[in-house]
């Protein structure tokens, strides 16, 4: 081989290694969901990039892997144990698997299959947090446990409803995690020994003076109606009807309704009103329904009624020939929702057949102002009921916090136990005015604490929803801190300001209900914030101006899902179908550059975030791990 050829080969190898990088922790090298890889495909071929290898039998869980030193590290539940595992980056073969203890039985079904933590790799050690709150340090070479702590037993933490899902932050000599106890909201552990360095006390009086704003209600989205006071049990005002009581309680999330009736002609009347404060504009709840073969597509309650808390009734003449009136509902954006259904016989049948009236969401029959009796909620397939107020821990929130209520010992609502202060987000580290801080979205607020001592520096409540289900990692970029959640909340941006006395406040720049990011994460690219806006009922890919919060575009072709950025392209994984999209960032609209469906899709939601490391795309689907070559 000539010297020129050898030189060219050396440069090729050097360039290849220069533009490939590991993914050693949650959301990558800088904990912002941005890969530093270069030389990746800018357009995918039909069917997607080539599959390099696959692994089956991984064990259950939503843990996306970390990639470091030629190995992948992740978590699973397997054979009744909660484990941390290591696999070869080359072919996915298992190198070791270490149990942390027995797997716990989560009482809520979503994501109960196993852990959601992405381990953090630091040199020859890897750190992980299990669903049970076990924090473990393991040797990367053989998986031996160096030390282990419990967020519950050692720090008095309370497991949230979906248990602990945080990915630990390793920073300098510390491991940062969130027990969620009032005197140990965050803790710093010595990364070599596990000994406690500091604990954060975040009781109400300790944060009052450092909070940029005092209360959640003050930070409510500006376009939302104010929630009722906690001692006000009156129904929200509904206009456009003589019977506003028909438009308060509801059934939501259903897929069908049926009622046995004699064959004949009927007028089916469907009663709607948008009373959920999480919906603040057209396009935020869209669904379809079919009444005995008559299709209503892209039905938007807000648009049909002309705004919030306005009555709208859809009257549909139908003929029943099989002894049952049936309605099918299909969610598109947010969940399906209805207030009442009335089935009125027509023609000769009206003389011999009674009108059937069903009040959605009601637990007992009641009479309206016209003296008509409405049956309690019945006949629906799937979904849940809401009486028109959200109750948590005995406090009526006027549905500002979302739908339904959670209870249970030690869970959200605190029936007989402490409320969890930990949510499901993961800590980031930032530097401001020469001071290192750790920023976390807890169950109640976005907080910043001192990296050296753990004391609270500032607090911002608006992005935390009233249900405490706050999942997305905060963002610190271009001088702004941004955090968001679903369930009727939204996203808020703050600017940190240091006063003459040295105190730091978080001054709100804007708050928007147009970025109710559930758990797929958000990314800022060239001044644009990308993420899915929507909660349990689905969502829509949205792009905002990061400095102002103004909506630049929304596109239903971009499903609700999780994001990463690599080599100038957004990778979006839809949570329902698990399909992968390649998107070119643009202020003008969604520019798709490829799409493919993963093989052997499980029935679980695709909640493990995709990652890109060293030219490879990794997709986790419970027991299955797929590796695709996305290099040019």
MOMO-V283099 format. One record per residue. N is the residue number from 1. RES is the residue in one letter. SS is DSSP state (h for helix, s for strand, l for the rest). D_CENTER is the distance of its C-alpha to the mean C-alpha in Angstrom with 2 decimals. Layout:
N&RES&SS&D_CENTER ; N&RES&SS&D_CENTER
//
This chain:
1&X&l&55.24 ; 2&X&l&56.20 ; 3&X&h&55.06 ; 4&X&h&53.30 ; 5&X&h&51.37 ; 6&X&h&50.48 ; 7&X&h&49.32 ; 8&X&h&47.19 ; 9&X&h&45.66 ; 10&X&h&44.98 ; 11&X&h&43.31 ; 12&X&h&41.17 ; 13&X&h&40.04 ; 14&X&h&39.52 ; 15&X&h&37.50 ; 16&X&h&35.33 ; 17&X&h&34.57 ; 18&X&h&34.17 ; 19&X&l&31.32 ; 20&X&l&29.38 ; 21&X&l&27.34 ; 22&X&l&25.51 ; 23&X&s&21.80 ; 24&X&l&22.50 ; 25&X&l&19.20 ; 26&X&l&15.42 ; 27&X&l&14.91 ; 28&X&l&18.65 ; 29&X&l&21.90 ; 30&X&l&20.85 ; 31&X&l&17.27 ; 32&X&l&16.11 ; 33&X&l&15.20 ; 34&X&s&18.74 ; 35&X&s&21.32 ; 36&X&l&24.95 ; 37&X&l&26.39 ; 38&X&l&28.85 ; 39&X&l&30.90 ; 40&X&s&28.11 ; 41&X&l&28.38 ; 42&X&l&27.82 ; 43&X&l&28.05 ; 44&X&l&27.32 ; 45&X&l&30.13 ; 46&X&l&29.82 ; 47&X&l&27.99 ; 48&X&l&26.17 ; 49&X&l&27.36 ; 50&X&l&29.52 ; 51&X&s&28.18 ; 52&X&s&29.70 ; 53&X&s&29.01 ; 54&X&s&26.89 ; 55&X&s&26.51 ; 56&X&l&26.32 ; 57&X&l&26.21 ; 58&X&l&23.69 ; 59&X&l&22.43 ; 60&X&s&19.16 ; 61&X&l&15.85 ; 62&X&l&12.81 ; 63&X&l&14.58 ; 64&X&l&15.13 ; 65&X&l&18.71 ; 66&X&s&20.40 ; 67&X&s&23.63 ; 68&X&s&26.69 ; 69&X&l&30.42 ; 70&X&l&30.54 ; 71&X&s&28.18 ; 72&X&s&24.64 ; 73&X&s&23.08 ; 74&X&s&20.31 ; 75&X&s&19.68 ; 76&X&s&20.15 ; 77&X&s&21.54 ; 78&X&s&24.98 ; 79&X&l&28.08 ; 80&X&l&26.78 ; 81&X&s&26.01 ; 82&X&s&23.08 ; 83&X&s&24.12 ; 84&X&s&23.77 ; 85&X&s&25.33 ; 86&X&s&26.98 ; 87&X&s&27.94 ; 88&X&s&30.12 ; 89&X&l&28.64 ; 90&X&l&31.64 ; 91&X&l&31.28 ; 92&X&l&28.49 ; 93&X&l&31.06 ; 94&X&s&30.19 ; 95&X&s&32.02 ; 96&X&s&31.04 ; 97&X&s&28.70 ; 98&X&s&28.81 ; 99&X&s&27.77 ; 100&X&s&26.43 ; 101&X&s&27.25 ; 102&X&s&26.60 ; 103&X&l&23.24 ; 104&X&l&21.92 ; 105&X&l&21.42 ; 106&X&l&18.07 ; 107&X&l&18.84 ; 108&X&l&15.66 ; 109&X&l&15.53 ; 110&X&l&11.99 ; 111&X&l&11.95 ; 112&X&l&15.31 ; 113&X&l&17.06 ; 114&X&l&16.80 ; 115&X&l&15.44 ; 116&X&l&12.41 ; 117&X&l&14.40 ; 118&X&l&15.96 ; 119&X&l&19.48 ; 120&X&s&21.20 ; 121&X&s&24.69 ; 122&X&s&27.40 ; 123&X&l&30.87 ; 124&X&l&32.03 ; 125&X&s&29.32 ; 126&X&s&25.76 ; 127&X&s&23.43 ; 128&X&s&20.72 ; 129&X&s&18.91 ; 130&X&l&18.79 ; 131&X&l&16.88 ; 132&X&l&20.06 ; 133&X&l&20.02 ; 134&X&s&22.72 ; 135&X&s&22.97 ; 136&X&s&25.33 ; 137&X&s&27.35 ; 138&X&s&28.93 ; 139&X&s&31.57 ; 140&X&l&30.33 ; 141&X&l&33.69 ; 142&X&l&33.99 ; 143&X&l&30.91 ; 144&X&l&33.02 ; 145&X&s&31.25 ; 146&X&s&32.62 ; 147&X&s&31.04 ; 148&X&s&28.43 ; 149&X&s&27.10 ; 150&X&s&25.12 ; 151&X&l&22.63 ; 152&X&l&23.89 ; 153&X&l&27.59 ; 154&X&l&28.31 ; 155&X&l&26.30 ; 156&X&l&25.76 ; 157&X&l&21.99 ; 158&X&l&20.23 ; 159&X&l&17.59 ; 160&X&l&14.44 ; 161&X&l&13.94 ; 162&X&l&12.03 ; 163&X&l&14.42 ; 164&X&l&14.29 ; 165&X&l&11.77 ; 166&X&l&13.00 ; 167&X&l&14.99 ; 168&X&l&18.29 ; 169&X&s&19.82 ; 170&X&s&23.50 ; 171&X&s&25.43 ; 172&X&l&29.22 ; 173&X&l&30.50 ; 174&X&s&27.42 ; 175&X&s&24.33 ; 176&X&s&21.71 ; 177&X&s&19.32 ; 178&X&l&18.03 ; 179&X&l&19.89 ; 180&X&l&18.94 ; 181&X&s&22.56 ; 182&X&l&24.28 ; 183&X&l&26.80 ; 184&X&s&24.56 ; 185&X&l&21.15 ; 186&X&l&21.25 ; 187&X&s&23.99 ; 188&X&s&25.79 ; 189&X&s&27.55 ; 190&X&s&30.41 ; 191&X&l&29.16 ; 192&X&l&32.56 ; 193&X&l&33.28 ; 194&X&l&30.16 ; 195&X&l&32.12 ; 196&X&s&30.44 ; 197&X&s&31.05 ; 198&X&s&29.45 ; 199&X&s&27.14 ; 200&X&l&25.42 ; 201&X&l&26.56 ; 202&X&l&24.18 ; 203&X&l&25.97 ; 204&X&h&26.11 ; 205&X&h&29.55 ; 206&X&h&28.76 ; 207&X&h&26.23 ; 208&X&l&27.95 ; 209&X&l&30.13 ; 210&X&l&27.69 ; 211&X&s&24.98 ; 212&X&l&25.14 ; 213&X&l&24.40 ; 214&X&l&25.11 ; 215&X&l&22.73 ; 216&X&l&19.48 ; 217&X&h&21.64 ; 218&X&h&23.43 ; 219&X&h&20.33 ; 220&X&l&19.10 ; 221&X&l&18.57 ; 222&X&l&22.16 ; 223&X&l&22.14 ; 224&X&l&20.74 ; 225&X&l&23.45 ; 226&X&l&23.83 ; 227&X&l&22.72 ; 228&X&l&25.68 ; 229&X&l&27.13 ; 230&X&l&26.48 ; 231&X&l&30.05 ; 232&X&l&30.09 ; 233&X&l&29.81 ; 234&X&l&31.08 ; 235&X&l&29.39 ; 236&X&l&27.84 ; 237&X&l&30.45 ; 238&X&l&30.48 ; 239&X&s&32.95 ; 240&X&l&34.86 ; 241&X&l&35.94 ; 242&X&l&38.60 ; 243&X&l&36.32 ; 244&X&h&33.16 ; 245&X&h&32.59 ; 246&X&h&31.71 ; 247&X&h&28.60 ; 248&X&l&26.86 ; 249&X&l&25.47 ; 250&X&s&23.60 ; 251&X&s&22.29 ; 252&X&s&18.87 ; 253&X&l&17.07 ; 254&X&l&20.55 ; 255&X&l&21.95 ; 256&X&s&25.57 ; 257&X&s&28.39 ; 258&X&s&31.99 ; 259&X&s&35.18 ; 260&X&s&38.61 ; 261&X&l&41.24 ; 262&X&l&44.73 ; 263&X&l&45.02 ; 264&X&s&45.72 ; 265&X&s&44.55 ; 266&X&s&41.74 ; 267&X&s&39.85 ; 268&X&s&36.18 ; 269&X&s&34.63 ; 270&X&s&30.86 ; 271&X&s&29.82 ; 272&X&s&26.78 ; 273&X&l&25.60 ; 274&X&l&22.37 ; 275&X&l&21.98 ; 276&X&l&18.23 ; 277&X&l&17.77 ; 278&X&l&14.29 ; 279&X&l&16.36 ; 280&X&l&18.69 ; 281&X&l&20.37 ; 282&X&l&21.46 ; 283&X&l&19.19 ; 284&X&l&16.04 ; 285&X&l&16.98 ; 286&X&s&19.07 ; 287&X&s&20.34 ; 288&X&s&23.67 ; 289&X&s&26.13 ; 290&X&s&29.48 ; 291&X&s&32.27 ; 292&X&l&35.04 ; 293&X&l&34.78 ; 294&X&s&34.22 ; 295&X&s&31.08 ; 296&X&s&28.99 ; 297&X&s&26.60 ; 298&X&s&23.89 ; 299&X&s&24.40 ; 300&X&l&22.91 ; 301&X&h&23.80 ; 302&X&h&23.65 ; 303&X&h&25.89 ; 304&X&h&28.23 ; 305&X&h&28.77 ; 306&X&l&28.98 ; 307&X&l&26.36 ; 308&X&l&24.61 ; 309&X&l&26.47 ; 310&X&s&29.07 ; 311&X&l&30.43 ; 312&X&s&30.60 ; 313&X&s&32.39 ; 314&X&s&32.53 ; 315&X&s&35.87 ; 316&X&s&36.33 ; 317&X&s&39.80 ; 318&X&s&39.63 ; 319&X&s&42.01 ; 320&X&s&41.28 ; 321&X&l&43.33 ; 322&X&l&41.75 ; 323&X&l&41.77 ; 324&X&s&38.07 ; 325&X&s&36.11 ; 326&X&s&32.73 ; 327&X&s&29.68 ; 328&X&s&26.81 ; 329&X&s&23.41 ; 330&X&s&20.98 ; 331&X&s&17.53 ; 332&X&s&16.86 ; 333&X&s&14.55 ; 334&X&l&12.88 ; 335&X&l&14.80 ; 336&X&l&18.56 ; 337&X&s&20.46 ; 338&X&s&24.16 ; 339&X&l&26.50 ; 340&X&s&29.67 ; 341&X&s&31.77 ; 342&X&s&35.55 ; 343&X&s&37.84 ; 344&X&s&41.29 ; 345&X&s&44.25 ; 346&X&l&46.28 ; 347&X&h&50.00 ; 348&X&h&52.19 ; 349&X&h&49.28 ; 350&X&h&48.57 ; 351&X&h&51.81 ; 352&X&l&50.98 ; 353&X&l&47.19 ; 354&X&l&45.16 ; 355&X&l&42.16 ; 356&X&s&38.92 ; 357&X&s&36.40 ; 358&X&s&33.00 ; 359&X&s&30.92 ; 360&X&l&27.23 ; 361&X&l&25.54 ; 362&X&l&28.93 ; 363&X&l&30.09 ; 364&X&l&33.76 ; 365&X&l&36.00 ; 366&X&s&37.02 ; 367&X&s&39.45 ; 368&X&l&38.68 ; 369&X&l&41.06 ; 370&X&l&43.14 ; 371&X&l&43.80 ; 372&X&l&41.75 ; 373&X&s&40.15 ; 374&X&s&36.56 ; 375&X&s&35.42 ; 376&X&l&32.42 ; 377&X&l&29.16 ; 378&X&l&30.13 ; 379&X&l&30.20 ; 380&X&s&26.49 ; 381&X&s&24.78 ; 382&X&l&21.30 ; 383&X&l&18.84 ; 384&X&s&19.25 ; 385&X&s&21.46 ; 386&X&s&21.14 ; 387&X&l&24.40 ; 388&X&l&23.46 ; 389&X&l&22.31 ; 390&X&l&19.41 ; 391&X&s&20.96 ; 392&X&s&19.74 ; 393&X&l&22.51 ; 394&X&l&25.12 ; 395&X&s&24.07 ; 396&X&s&23.64 ; 397&X&l&21.07 ; 398&X&l&22.10 ; 399&X&l&18.72 ; 400&X&l&17.40 ; 401&X&l&14.64 ; 402&X&l&13.48 ; 403&X&l&15.03 ; 404&X&l&16.85 ; 405&X&l&17.52 ; 406&X&l&17.00 ; 407&X&l&20.00 ; 408&X&l&21.73 ; 409&X&l&23.53 ; 410&X&l&21.66 ; 411&X&l&18.35 ; 412&X&l&16.65 ; 413&X&l&19.56 ; 414&X&l&22.09 ; 415&X&l&24.60 ; 416&X&l&27.29 ; 417&X&l&25.23 ; 418&X&l&23.57 ; 419&X&l&20.10 ; 420&X&l&17.65 ; 421&X&l&17.27 ; 422&X&l&14.88 ; 423&X&l&11.14 ; 424&X&l&9.02 ; 425&X&l&9.45 ; 426&X&l&12.63 ; 427&X&l&15.79 ; 428&X&s&17.44 ; 429&X&s&21.19 ; 430&X&s&22.87 ; 431&X&s&26.52 ; 432&X&s&27.78 ; 433&X&l&31.50 ; 434&X&l&32.51 ; 435&X&s&30.27 ; 436&X&s&27.53 ; 437&X&s&24.40 ; 438&X&s&21.25 ; 439&X&s&18.21 ; 440&X&s&15.33 ; 441&X&s&12.62 ; 442&X&l&13.73 ; 443&X&l&13.20 ; 444&X&l&15.47 ; 445&X&l&15.81 ; 446&X&s&15.76 ; 447&X&s&18.91 ; 448&X&s&21.34 ; 449&X&s&23.84 ; 450&X&s&27.01 ; 451&X&l&26.94 ; 452&X&l&30.52 ; 453&X&l&30.49 ; 454&X&l&26.99 ; 455&X&l&27.96 ; 456&X&s&25.60 ; 457&X&s&26.41 ; 458&X&s&24.22 ; 459&X&s&21.35 ; 460&X&s&19.26 ; 461&X&l&17.59 ; 462&X&l&16.29 ; 463&X&l&12.69 ; 464&X&l&12.01 ; 465&X&l&11.54 ; 466&X&l&14.32 ; 467&X&l&12.53 ; 468&X&l&11.62 ; 469&X&l&8.00 ; 470&X&l&7.22 ; 471&X&l&5.35 ; 472&X&l&6.31 ; 473&X&l&10.01 ; 474&X&l&12.55 ; 475&X&s&14.97 ; 476&X&s&18.73 ; 477&X&s&20.81 ; 478&X&l&23.84 ; 479&X&l&24.55 ; 480&X&s&21.28 ; 481&X&s&18.40 ; 482&X&s&15.15 ; 483&X&s&11.94 ; 484&X&s&9.37 ; 485&X&s&6.96 ; 486&X&l&6.89 ; 487&X&l&9.50 ; 488&X&l&12.37 ; 489&X&l&11.93 ; 490&X&s&11.56 ; 491&X&s&12.53 ; 492&X&s&15.70 ; 493&X&s&18.11 ; 494&X&s&20.85 ; 495&X&s&24.01 ; 496&X&s&25.50 ; 497&X&s&29.13 ; 498&X&s&31.69 ; 499&X&l&34.47 ; 500&X&l&38.12 ; 501&X&l&37.75 ; 502&X&l&35.04 ; 503&X&l&32.23 ; 504&X&s&28.95 ; 505&X&s&27.07 ; 506&X&s&23.85 ; 507&X&s&25.03 ; 508&X&s&22.60 ; 509&X&s&23.18 ; 510&X&s&20.97 ; 511&X&s&18.08 ; 512&X&s&16.53 ; 513&X&l&14.62 ; 514&X&l&14.36 ; 515&X&l&11.28 ; 516&X&l&8.62 ; 517&X&s&5.90 ; 518&X&l&2.45 ; 519&X&l&2.25 ; 520&X&l&5.53 ; 521&X&l&7.51 ; 522&X&s&10.56 ; 523&X&s&14.26 ; 524&X&s&17.48 ; 525&X&s&20.48 ; 526&X&l&23.85 ; 527&X&l&22.71 ; 528&X&s&19.90 ; 529&X&s&16.18 ; 530&X&s&14.24 ; 531&X&s&10.66 ; 532&X&s&9.14 ; 533&X&s&9.63 ; 534&X&s&8.45 ; 535&X&l&6.80 ; 536&X&l&8.33 ; 537&X&l&11.36 ; 538&X&l&10.33 ; 539&X&l&10.36 ; 540&X&s&12.78 ; 541&X&s&13.36 ; 542&X&s&14.53 ; 543&X&s&16.87 ; 544&X&s&17.96 ; 545&X&s&20.96 ; 546&X&l&19.67 ; 547&X&l&22.74 ; 548&X&l&22.85 ; 549&X&l&19.50 ; 550&X&l&21.42 ; 551&X&s&19.89 ; 552&X&s&21.66 ; 553&X&s&20.39 ; 554&X&s&17.93 ; 555&X&s&18.47 ; 556&X&s&17.46 ; 557&X&s&18.90 ; 558&X&s&15.80 ; 559&X&s&13.19 ; 560&X&l&9.44 ; 561&X&s&8.74 ; 562&X&s&8.96 ; 563&X&s&11.85 ; 564&X&s&14.93 ; 565&X&s&18.30 ; 566&X&s&21.65 ; 567&X&l&25.12 ; 568&X&l&24.25 ; 569&X&s&21.90 ; 570&X&s&18.17 ; 571&X&s&16.95 ; 572&X&s&14.17 ; 573&X&s&13.20 ; 574&X&s&12.32 ; 575&X&l&10.16 ; 576&X&l&12.94 ; 577&X&l&16.15 ; 578&X&l&15.15 ; 579&X&l&17.43 ; 580&X&s&17.76 ; 581&X&s&18.63 ; 582&X&s&20.65 ; 583&X&s&20.55 ; 584&X&s&23.05 ; 585&X&l&21.69 ; 586&X&l&23.59 ; 587&X&l&23.78 ; 588&X&l&25.49 ; 589&X&l&23.05 ; 590&X&l&21.25 ; 591&X&s&23.77 ; 592&X&s&23.06 ; 593&X&s&25.05 ; 594&X&s&24.32 ; 595&X&s&22.33 ; 596&X&s&22.74 ; 597&X&l&21.61 ; 598&X&l&21.41 ; 599&X&l&24.15 ; 600&X&l&23.92 ; 601&X&l&20.37 ; 602&X&l&19.32 ; 603&X&l&18.16 ; 604&X&l&14.86 ; 605&X&l&11.52 ; 606&X&l&11.56 ; 607&X&l&8.78 ; 608&X&l&11.35 ; 609&X&l&11.37 ; 610&X&l&14.83 ; 611&X&s&17.36 ; 612&X&s&20.77 ; 613&X&s&23.64 ; 614&X&l&27.39 ; 615&X&l&27.28 ; 616&X&s&25.18 ; 617&X&s&21.80 ; 618&X&s&20.20 ; 619&X&s&17.95 ; 620&X&s&17.07 ; 621&X&s&16.94 ; 622&X&l&17.61 ; 623&X&l&21.41 ; 624&X&s&21.77 ; 625&X&s&21.65 ; 626&X&s&22.82 ; 627&X&s&24.43 ; 628&X&s&25.37 ; 629&X&s&27.90 ; 630&X&l&26.71 ; 631&X&s&29.71 ; 632&X&l&32.29
//
